[in-house]
Amino acid sequence: MNPTTRPARPVRSLLLLALLATGIAPAYAQQDGDHAALLEQVAQLRAQQAQLARMQQDNEAALRALEARLGAPITPTGTTPAAVAALPPPAAQAAPAPDAPSRLKVSGDLRVRSQFDNANGNARDRTSGQVRGRLAAAFAVNDRISIGARLVTGNPDDPRSTDVQLSNWDDDLEVSLDQAWLKLTFGELDLHAGKIPQPFTRTELVWDGDVNPQGLSANWKHALDGGGAVRANGLFFVVDEQATGGDSTMAGAQLGYDSPALGDWRFDVSAAHYRYSIGSTVGATATDWRSNLLRPDGSYLSGFHLNDVIVGASWSGWGERWPLRIVGDYVKNSAARTDADSGYGLDLLLGRAQQPGDWRVSYGHAMAEVDAVLTAFSHDNISLGSNYRMHAFGVDYVPWPKTTLSALWYRYRPLSGQYAGSADPGDWLNRFRVALMVGF
C-alpha cells in the first residue's frame, strides 16, 4: 500500500474501535506491519471500554438512588428526553406523593333508642322511644382560620338534649343549629367564637354532653418531654343578653396536667372555676328551670361560683382492647345560700368501643346536692337535675364498623326529703335504655 494513502494512526484507532464494537475484525489490521503494536492498542481499548462500562453502571446506580429520593426521574442538564428514555428504568421508584388532605370534613351520627321508666312505689310505668340525628361540617379556610356548624334534631329551647320523643301524632322533627363557630389557630392555641364546642375537660356532673356554649373560648396545650402535657382552657359564656336590664354571663377557666406513661398507668388532673353572673332570666324557658332552689319571685336563691376538680387514671395492663379508666369529679358551689352545695361523681370504664367485636362495661355513682350545680346545664340522663343519688350501669358492643349497641340502667332517688317536693325520698326510680347508633 502506498504510504501516502495509509490512514493516520488516530483515524485507524477510531475505525478499530467502531469495528470492534460491531464485532467485525478490521481488514487493514492484517495488512499493517506493526502487528504487535496494533494488538496492544486493541487490548488497551478493550480495557478502557470495560472501565467505561463500570463507570456507567456506577453512575446509573447513583442516579437511581437520587431519583428514588426525589420521587420521579429527572432529565439531566444537556440531555434530551429521548436519551433519558433510552436509559434502563430505575430498579425502584418512590410512590407518588399523596393528594393533599381535604379542607372539608363532614361527620354525623344517627341514634334510635327505647326507654323504660318505673318506680318502686305507685308511679306509672312508661315506655317511650327517641331518635337523634346530627350532621356537622368544618372547613379549613386556610392554615389559620376554620369555620364549622352542626345541624341537630331536638327542641331548640333545650340546650341539654338533641333527642326527639316519638309522639305528637307523627309531627315532623324539629332541626336547628347547635354549633356555628369560627376558629383561629396560633400554634398550640385555638380560639373559638360563636356557638362553640364545649372547651372544658368535663363529666356529666357539671356539664351535659350536649351543651355548646355561646361566646368566646380558648384552648392551649403544650407537650412536655417524656409524653406529658399541660393544658389551659378558658370561656366567656353569654348566657342571656338583654337590651334593657342586666345580662347573664359566665367566665370560666381550667388548668390541667396529663402525665407521661408510668409503666401501664397514666394520670390526669383538671381544676376549674366557673363564675356565673345571673342578671337576667328573660330568655330562660321551662326546660331551663329544674331543681335548683328559687325565691318567691322565681329567681335563683343561690349564686353559682363552681369549683370543680376532676382526677383521672388510665391503666393498659390488660392490653389495648381492655383499657381501664377511672374518673373522679368533685364540685362545690361557693356562692350557695344553703349548706346543700356540693356533689361528686365516680366512673369506672373497662374495655373500648372502637372496632367490631369490642366490648365496654361501665359503672358510675354520683351525688349532687340541690344547689351544687346550675341545673340548666348539668346532665339530663335522669329526671332530677340535682338533689339526687344515682347508680349507672352500662354495656357497649360494636357489632359492625362505626356502629354501637348500648344498654344503660340508671337507678336513682331524691337525696334529701327537704327538697324532694312530692317525690318520696325512699322510692328508688329506674330508667332502662337500649340504643343503636351509627356514625360516620
C-alpha positions in Angstrom: 0.0 0.0 0.0 1.2 3.5 -0.8 2.4 5.1 2.4 0.9 8.4 1.4 -2.6 6.8 1.4 -2.3 4.9 4.7 -4.7 6.3 7.3 -3.2 8.3 10.1 -2.8 6.4 13.5 -5.6 8.3 15.3 -8.0 7.6 12.4 -7.0 3.9 12.5 -7.7 3.8 16.2 -11.2 5.3 15.8 -12.1 2.9 13.0 -10.7 0.0 15.0 -13.0 0.9 18.0 -16.0 1.2 15.7 -15.4 -2.2 14.1 -14.7 -3.9 17.4 -18.0 -2.5 18.8 -19.8 -4.2 15.9 -17.9 -7.4 16.2 -16.2 -7.1 12.8 -12.4 -7.6 12.6 -10.8 -4.7 10.6 -9.1 -6.0 7.3 -6.4 -3.3 7.4 -5.1 -4.6 10.7 -3.9 -7.7 8.9 -2.0 -5.6 6.4 -0.2 -3.4 9.0 3.4 -4.5 9.5 3.3 -3.4 13.2 1.1 -6.3 14.2 2.2 -6.4 17.9 1.6 -2.7 18.3 -2.0 -3.0 17.0 -2.8 -5.9 19.3 -1.6 -3.8 22.2 -3.8 -0.9 21.1 -6.8 -3.4 20.9 -6.1 -4.6 24.5 -5.9 -1.0 25.8 -9.1 0.0 24.1 -10.9 -3.1 25.4 -9.7 -2.2 28.9 -10.9 1.4 28.5 -14.2 0.1 27.2 -14.6 -2.2 30.3 -13.7 0.8 32.6 -16.3 3.0 30.9 -18.9 0.3 31.3 -18.2 0.1 35.0 -18.4 3.8 35.4 -21.7 3.9 33.5 -23.1 1.2 35.9 -21.9 3.3 38.9 -23.5 6.4 37.5 -26.8 4.6 36.8 -26.9 3.3 40.4 -26.3 6.8 41.8 -28.9 8.3 39.5 -31.5 5.7 40.6 -30.9 6.4 44.2 -31.3 10.1 43.8 -34.4 9.8 41.6 -36.0 7.5 44.2 -35.5 10.1 46.9 -37.0 12.8 44.6 -39.9 10.6 43.6 -39.5 10.9 39.8 -36.9 10.6 37.1 -35.1 13.9 36.4 -33.8 14.9 33.0 -30.1 15.8 33.3 -28.9 19.2 32.0 -27.8 18.9 28.4 -29.5 15.5 27.9 -32.6 15.1 25.7 -35.7 13.4 26.9 -35.2 10.7 24.3 -31.8 9.9 25.7 -33.2 9.6 29.2 -36.0 7.3 27.9 -33.4 5.1 26.4 -31.6 4.6 29.8 -32.6 1.5 31.8 -35.5 2.2 34.1 -34.8 2.7 37.8 -34.9 -0.5 39.8 -37.4 1.1 42.2 -39.4 4.3 42.3 -40.8 6.1 45.3 -44.6 6.1 45.5 -46.2 9.3 44.1 -47.0 11.9 46.7 -50.5 11.5 48.2 -53.2 14.1 47.4 -53.4 17.0 49.9 -55.9 16.3 52.6 -59.4 17.8 52.1 -60.1 21.1 53.8 -63.7 20.0 54.3 -64.6 17.5 57.0 -68.1 16.1 57.3 -69.3 13.9 60.2 -72.5 12.8 61.8 -74.5 10.1 63.6 -78.0 8.7 63.9 -79.3 7.1 67.1 -82.6 5.3 67.8 -83.4 4.4 71.4 -86.0 2.7 73.5 -86.6 3.8 77.1 -88.5 2.3 80.1 -89.1 4.1 83.3 -90.5 2.6 86.5 -90.5 3.2 90.3 -90.7 1.0 93.3 -93.7 3.0 94.5 -97.0 3.6 92.8 -95.8 5.8 89.9 -96.9 4.8 86.5 -94.5 2.8 84.4 -93.7 4.3 81.0 -92.2 3.0 77.7 -91.1 5.6 75.1 -88.8 6.0 72.1 -86.4 8.6 71.0 -84.4 9.4 67.8 -81.5 11.7 67.4 -79.7 12.9 64.3 -76.6 15.1 64.0 -74.7 16.4 60.9 -71.5 18.5 61.3 -69.2 20.2 58.8 -65.9 22.0 59.3 -63.9 23.8 56.6 -60.3 25.0 56.9 -60.3 28.3 55.0 -56.5 28.5 55.4 -53.8 27.4 57.8 -55.1 29.9 60.4 -58.9 30.1 60.1 -61.5 27.3 60.2 -65.3 27.5 60.3 -67.9 24.9 61.3 -71.5 24.3 62.1 -73.7 21.4 63.1 -77.4 20.5 62.4 -79.2 18.6 65.1 -82.7 17.3 65.9 -84.5 18.1 69.1 -86.1 21.0 70.9 -84.0 24.2 70.2 -85.1 25.6 73.6 -83.4 22.7 75.4 -79.6 23.0 75.3 -79.1 19.7 77.1 -80.6 17.3 74.6 -80.9 16.7 70.9 -83.3 13.7 71.3 -86.8 13.8 69.9 -89.6 12.0 71.6 -91.6 9.8 69.2 -95.0 11.1 69.8 -97.3 14.1 68.8 -99.3 12.3 66.1 -96.4 11.9 63.8 -95.4 15.6 63.7 -92.2 16.3 61.7 -89.0 16.7 63.6 -87.5 20.0 64.6 -84.0 20.7 63.3 -81.7 23.5 64.4 -78.1 24.6 64.6 -76.4 23.8 67.9 -73.0 24.9 66.7 -71.9 27.7 64.4 -68.3 28.8 65.0 -65.1 30.4 63.7 -61.7 29.1 64.9 -58.3 30.8 64.9 -55.2 28.7 65.3 -51.9 30.1 66.6 -49.6 27.1 67.1 -50.6 25.5 70.4 -53.5 27.9 70.9 -57.0 27.6 69.5 -59.6 30.4 69.8 -63.3 29.8 69.1 -66.1 32.3 68.7 -69.8 31.8 68.1 -71.9 28.9 69.4 -68.9 26.7 70.1 -67.9 23.2 71.1 -67.5 22.6 74.9 -64.0 23.7 75.7 -63.5 22.1 79.1 -62.5 18.7 80.3 -65.8 17.6 81.9 -68.1 14.9 83.3 -71.9 14.8 83.3 -72.0 16.0 86.9 -71.5 19.7 85.9 -71.8 19.8 82.1 -74.3 17.8 80.0 -72.6 16.4 76.9 -75.0 18.3 74.5 -74.3 21.8 76.0 -72.5 24.0 73.5 -71.8 27.4 75.0 -72.1 30.7 73.1 -69.4 33.2 73.3 -65.6 33.0 73.2 -63.2 30.2 74.2 -59.5 29.5 74.3 -57.7 26.1 74.4 -54.0 25.8 74.9 -52.0 22.6 75.2 -48.2 22.2 75.5 -46.5 18.9 75.2 -43.8 18.1 77.7 -40.7 15.9 77.3 -41.5 12.3 78.1 -45.1 12.3 76.8 -46.8 14.5 79.3 -48.7 17.8 78.7 -50.1 20.9 80.4 -53.4 22.4 79.4 -55.3 25.7 79.9 -58.9 26.3 78.8 -61.0 29.5 79.1 -64.6 30.5 78.3 -66.6 33.7 78.3 -70.2 32.4 78.1 -73.1 34.7 77.1 -76.0 33.0 78.9 -78.6 35.7 78.4 -78.3 39.3 77.0 -81.0 41.9 77.2 -81.1 45.4 75.6 -82.7 46.8 78.8 -81.6 45.3 82.1 -78.7 43.2 83.4 -77.1 40.4 81.4 -76.3 36.8 82.4 -72.8 35.6 81.7 -70.2 33.1 82.9 -66.4 33.4 83.0 -64.6 30.1 83.4 -61.0 28.9 83.5 -59.5 25.4 83.8 -55.9 24.2 84.2 -54.9 20.6 83.6 -51.9 18.2 83.5 -51.5 14.9 81.7 -48.8 12.6 83.0 -46.4 10.6 80.8 -46.7 6.8 80.8 -45.7 5.5 84.2 -45.5 1.8 83.4 -49.0 0.8 82.4 -50.5 3.9 84.1 -51.3 7.4 83.0 -52.8 10.1 85.2 -54.5 13.4 84.6 -56.0 16.2 86.7 -58.1 19.3 85.8 -59.1 22.1 88.1 -61.7 24.7 87.1 -63.6 27.7 88.4 -66.9 28.7 86.7 -68.3 32.1 87.9 -71.9 32.8 86.8 -73.4 36.3 87.0 -77.1 35.9 86.7 -78.6 39.3 85.8 -81.4 38.2 83.5 -83.6 35.1 83.2 -85.9 36.5 80.5 -84.5 34.1 77.9 -85.0 31.1 80.1 -87.7 28.6 79.1 -89.4 25.8 81.0 -86.6 23.3 80.2 -84.1 25.6 82.0 -85.9 25.6 85.4 -85.2 22.3 87.0 -84.4 21.5 90.7 -82.4 24.5 91.9 -83.9 26.4 94.8 -85.9 29.5 93.8 -87.1 32.6 95.5 -90.8 33.5 95.6 -90.3 35.8 92.6 -88.9 32.9 90.6 -85.3 33.9 90.6 -82.5 31.7 91.9 -81.9 31.6 95.6 -78.2 30.9 95.3 -75.4 32.3 93.2 -73.3 29.9 91.3 -69.5 30.0 91.6 -68.5 26.4 90.9 -65.1 25.0 91.9 -64.6 21.7 90.0 -61.8 19.2 90.3 -61.5 16.1 88.0 -58.9 13.4 88.5 -58.4 10.5 86.1 -56.3 7.4 85.9 -55.9 5.0 82.9 -54.4 1.5 83.0 -53.4 -0.6 80.0 -52.1 -3.7 81.7 -54.8 -6.0 80.1 -54.0 -4.9 76.5 -55.3 -2.4 74.1 -58.8 -4.0 73.9 -59.4 -3.8 77.7 -58.2 -0.4 79.0 -59.3 0.6 82.4 -60.4 4.2 83.0 -61.3 5.7 86.4 -62.5 9.2 86.8 -63.5 11.2 89.9 -65.2 14.6 89.9 -65.9 16.9 92.9 -67.8 20.2 92.7 -68.6 22.8 95.4 -70.7 25.9 94.9 -69.0 28.6 97.0 -71.9 31.1 96.3 -74.7 28.8 97.5 -77.1 30.2 100.1 -77.7 26.7 101.5 -75.5 24.0 103.0 -76.6 21.7 100.2 -73.8 23.0 98.0 -71.6 20.1 96.8 -71.5 17.0 94.7 -69.3 14.2 93.4 -69.1 11.5 90.7 -67.1 8.4 90.2 -67.0 6.5 86.9 -65.2 3.2 86.0 -65.0 2.0 82.4 -63.4 -1.3 81.3 -62.8 -2.0 77.6 -63.2 0.0 74.4 -65.9 0.6 71.8 -64.0 1.3 68.6 -63.5 -1.8 66.4 -66.0 -4.6 65.5 -66.2 -7.1 68.4 -65.2 -4.6 71.1 -67.0 -4.6 74.4 -67.0 -1.9 77.1 -68.7 -2.1 80.6 -69.1 0.8 82.9 -70.3 1.8 86.4 -71.0 5.2 87.7 -72.1 6.6 91.1 -73.0 10.3 91.6 -74.5 12.5 94.2 -75.4 16.2 93.8 -77.0 18.4 96.5 -79.7 20.8 95.5 -77.5 23.8 94.7 -74.2 22.1 93.9 -74.6 22.8 90.2 -76.5 25.0 87.8 -79.1 22.5 86.6 -79.8 24.4 83.4 -76.6 22.9 82.1 -76.0 19.7 84.1 -76.8 16.3 82.8 -80.4 15.2 82.0 -79.8 11.4 82.0 -82.4 11.2 84.8 -85.4 13.2 85.7 -83.6 15.1 88.6 -81.1 17.8 87.8 -79.8 18.0 91.4 -80.7 16.6 94.8 -80.2 13.0 93.7 -78.2 9.9 94.4 -77.6 7.7 91.4 -76.1 4.5 90.2 -75.5 3.8 86.5 -74.6 0.5 84.8 -73.7 0.3 81.1 -72.7 -2.1 78.4 -71.5 -1.1 74.9 -70.9 -3.5 72.0 -69.6 -2.8 68.4 -71.2 -5.3 66.1 -70.1 -3.6 62.8 -67.8 -0.8 61.8 -69.0 2.6 63.1 -72.0 1.0 64.8 -72.5 0.8 68.6 -75.2 -1.1 70.5 -75.7 0.2 74.1 -77.7 -0.7 77.2 -77.9 1.5 80.2 -79.6 1.2 83.6 -80.0 4.3 85.9 -81.1 3.7 89.5 -81.7 6.8 91.4 -83.7 8.6 94.1 -84.0 12.1 95.7 -81.1 12.8 98.1 -82.9 14.9 100.7 -86.6 14.8 101.6 -86.4 18.5 102.4 -86.1 19.4 98.7 -87.9 16.4 97.2 -91.2 18.1 96.8 -93.9 15.5 96.2 -91.4 12.7 95.4 -90.8 10.0 98.0 -87.1 10.2 99.0 -87.2 6.5 99.8 -88.5 5.5 96.4 -85.9 4.3 94.0 -86.6 5.1 90.4 -85.3 3.1 87.4 -84.6 4.1 83.8 -83.6 1.5 81.3 -82.3 2.4 77.8 -81.3 0.4 74.8 -79.9 2.3 71.8 -78.3 1.6 68.4 -76.1 4.4 67.0 -74.4 4.6 63.6 -71.8 7.3 62.9 -69.6 8.5 60.1 
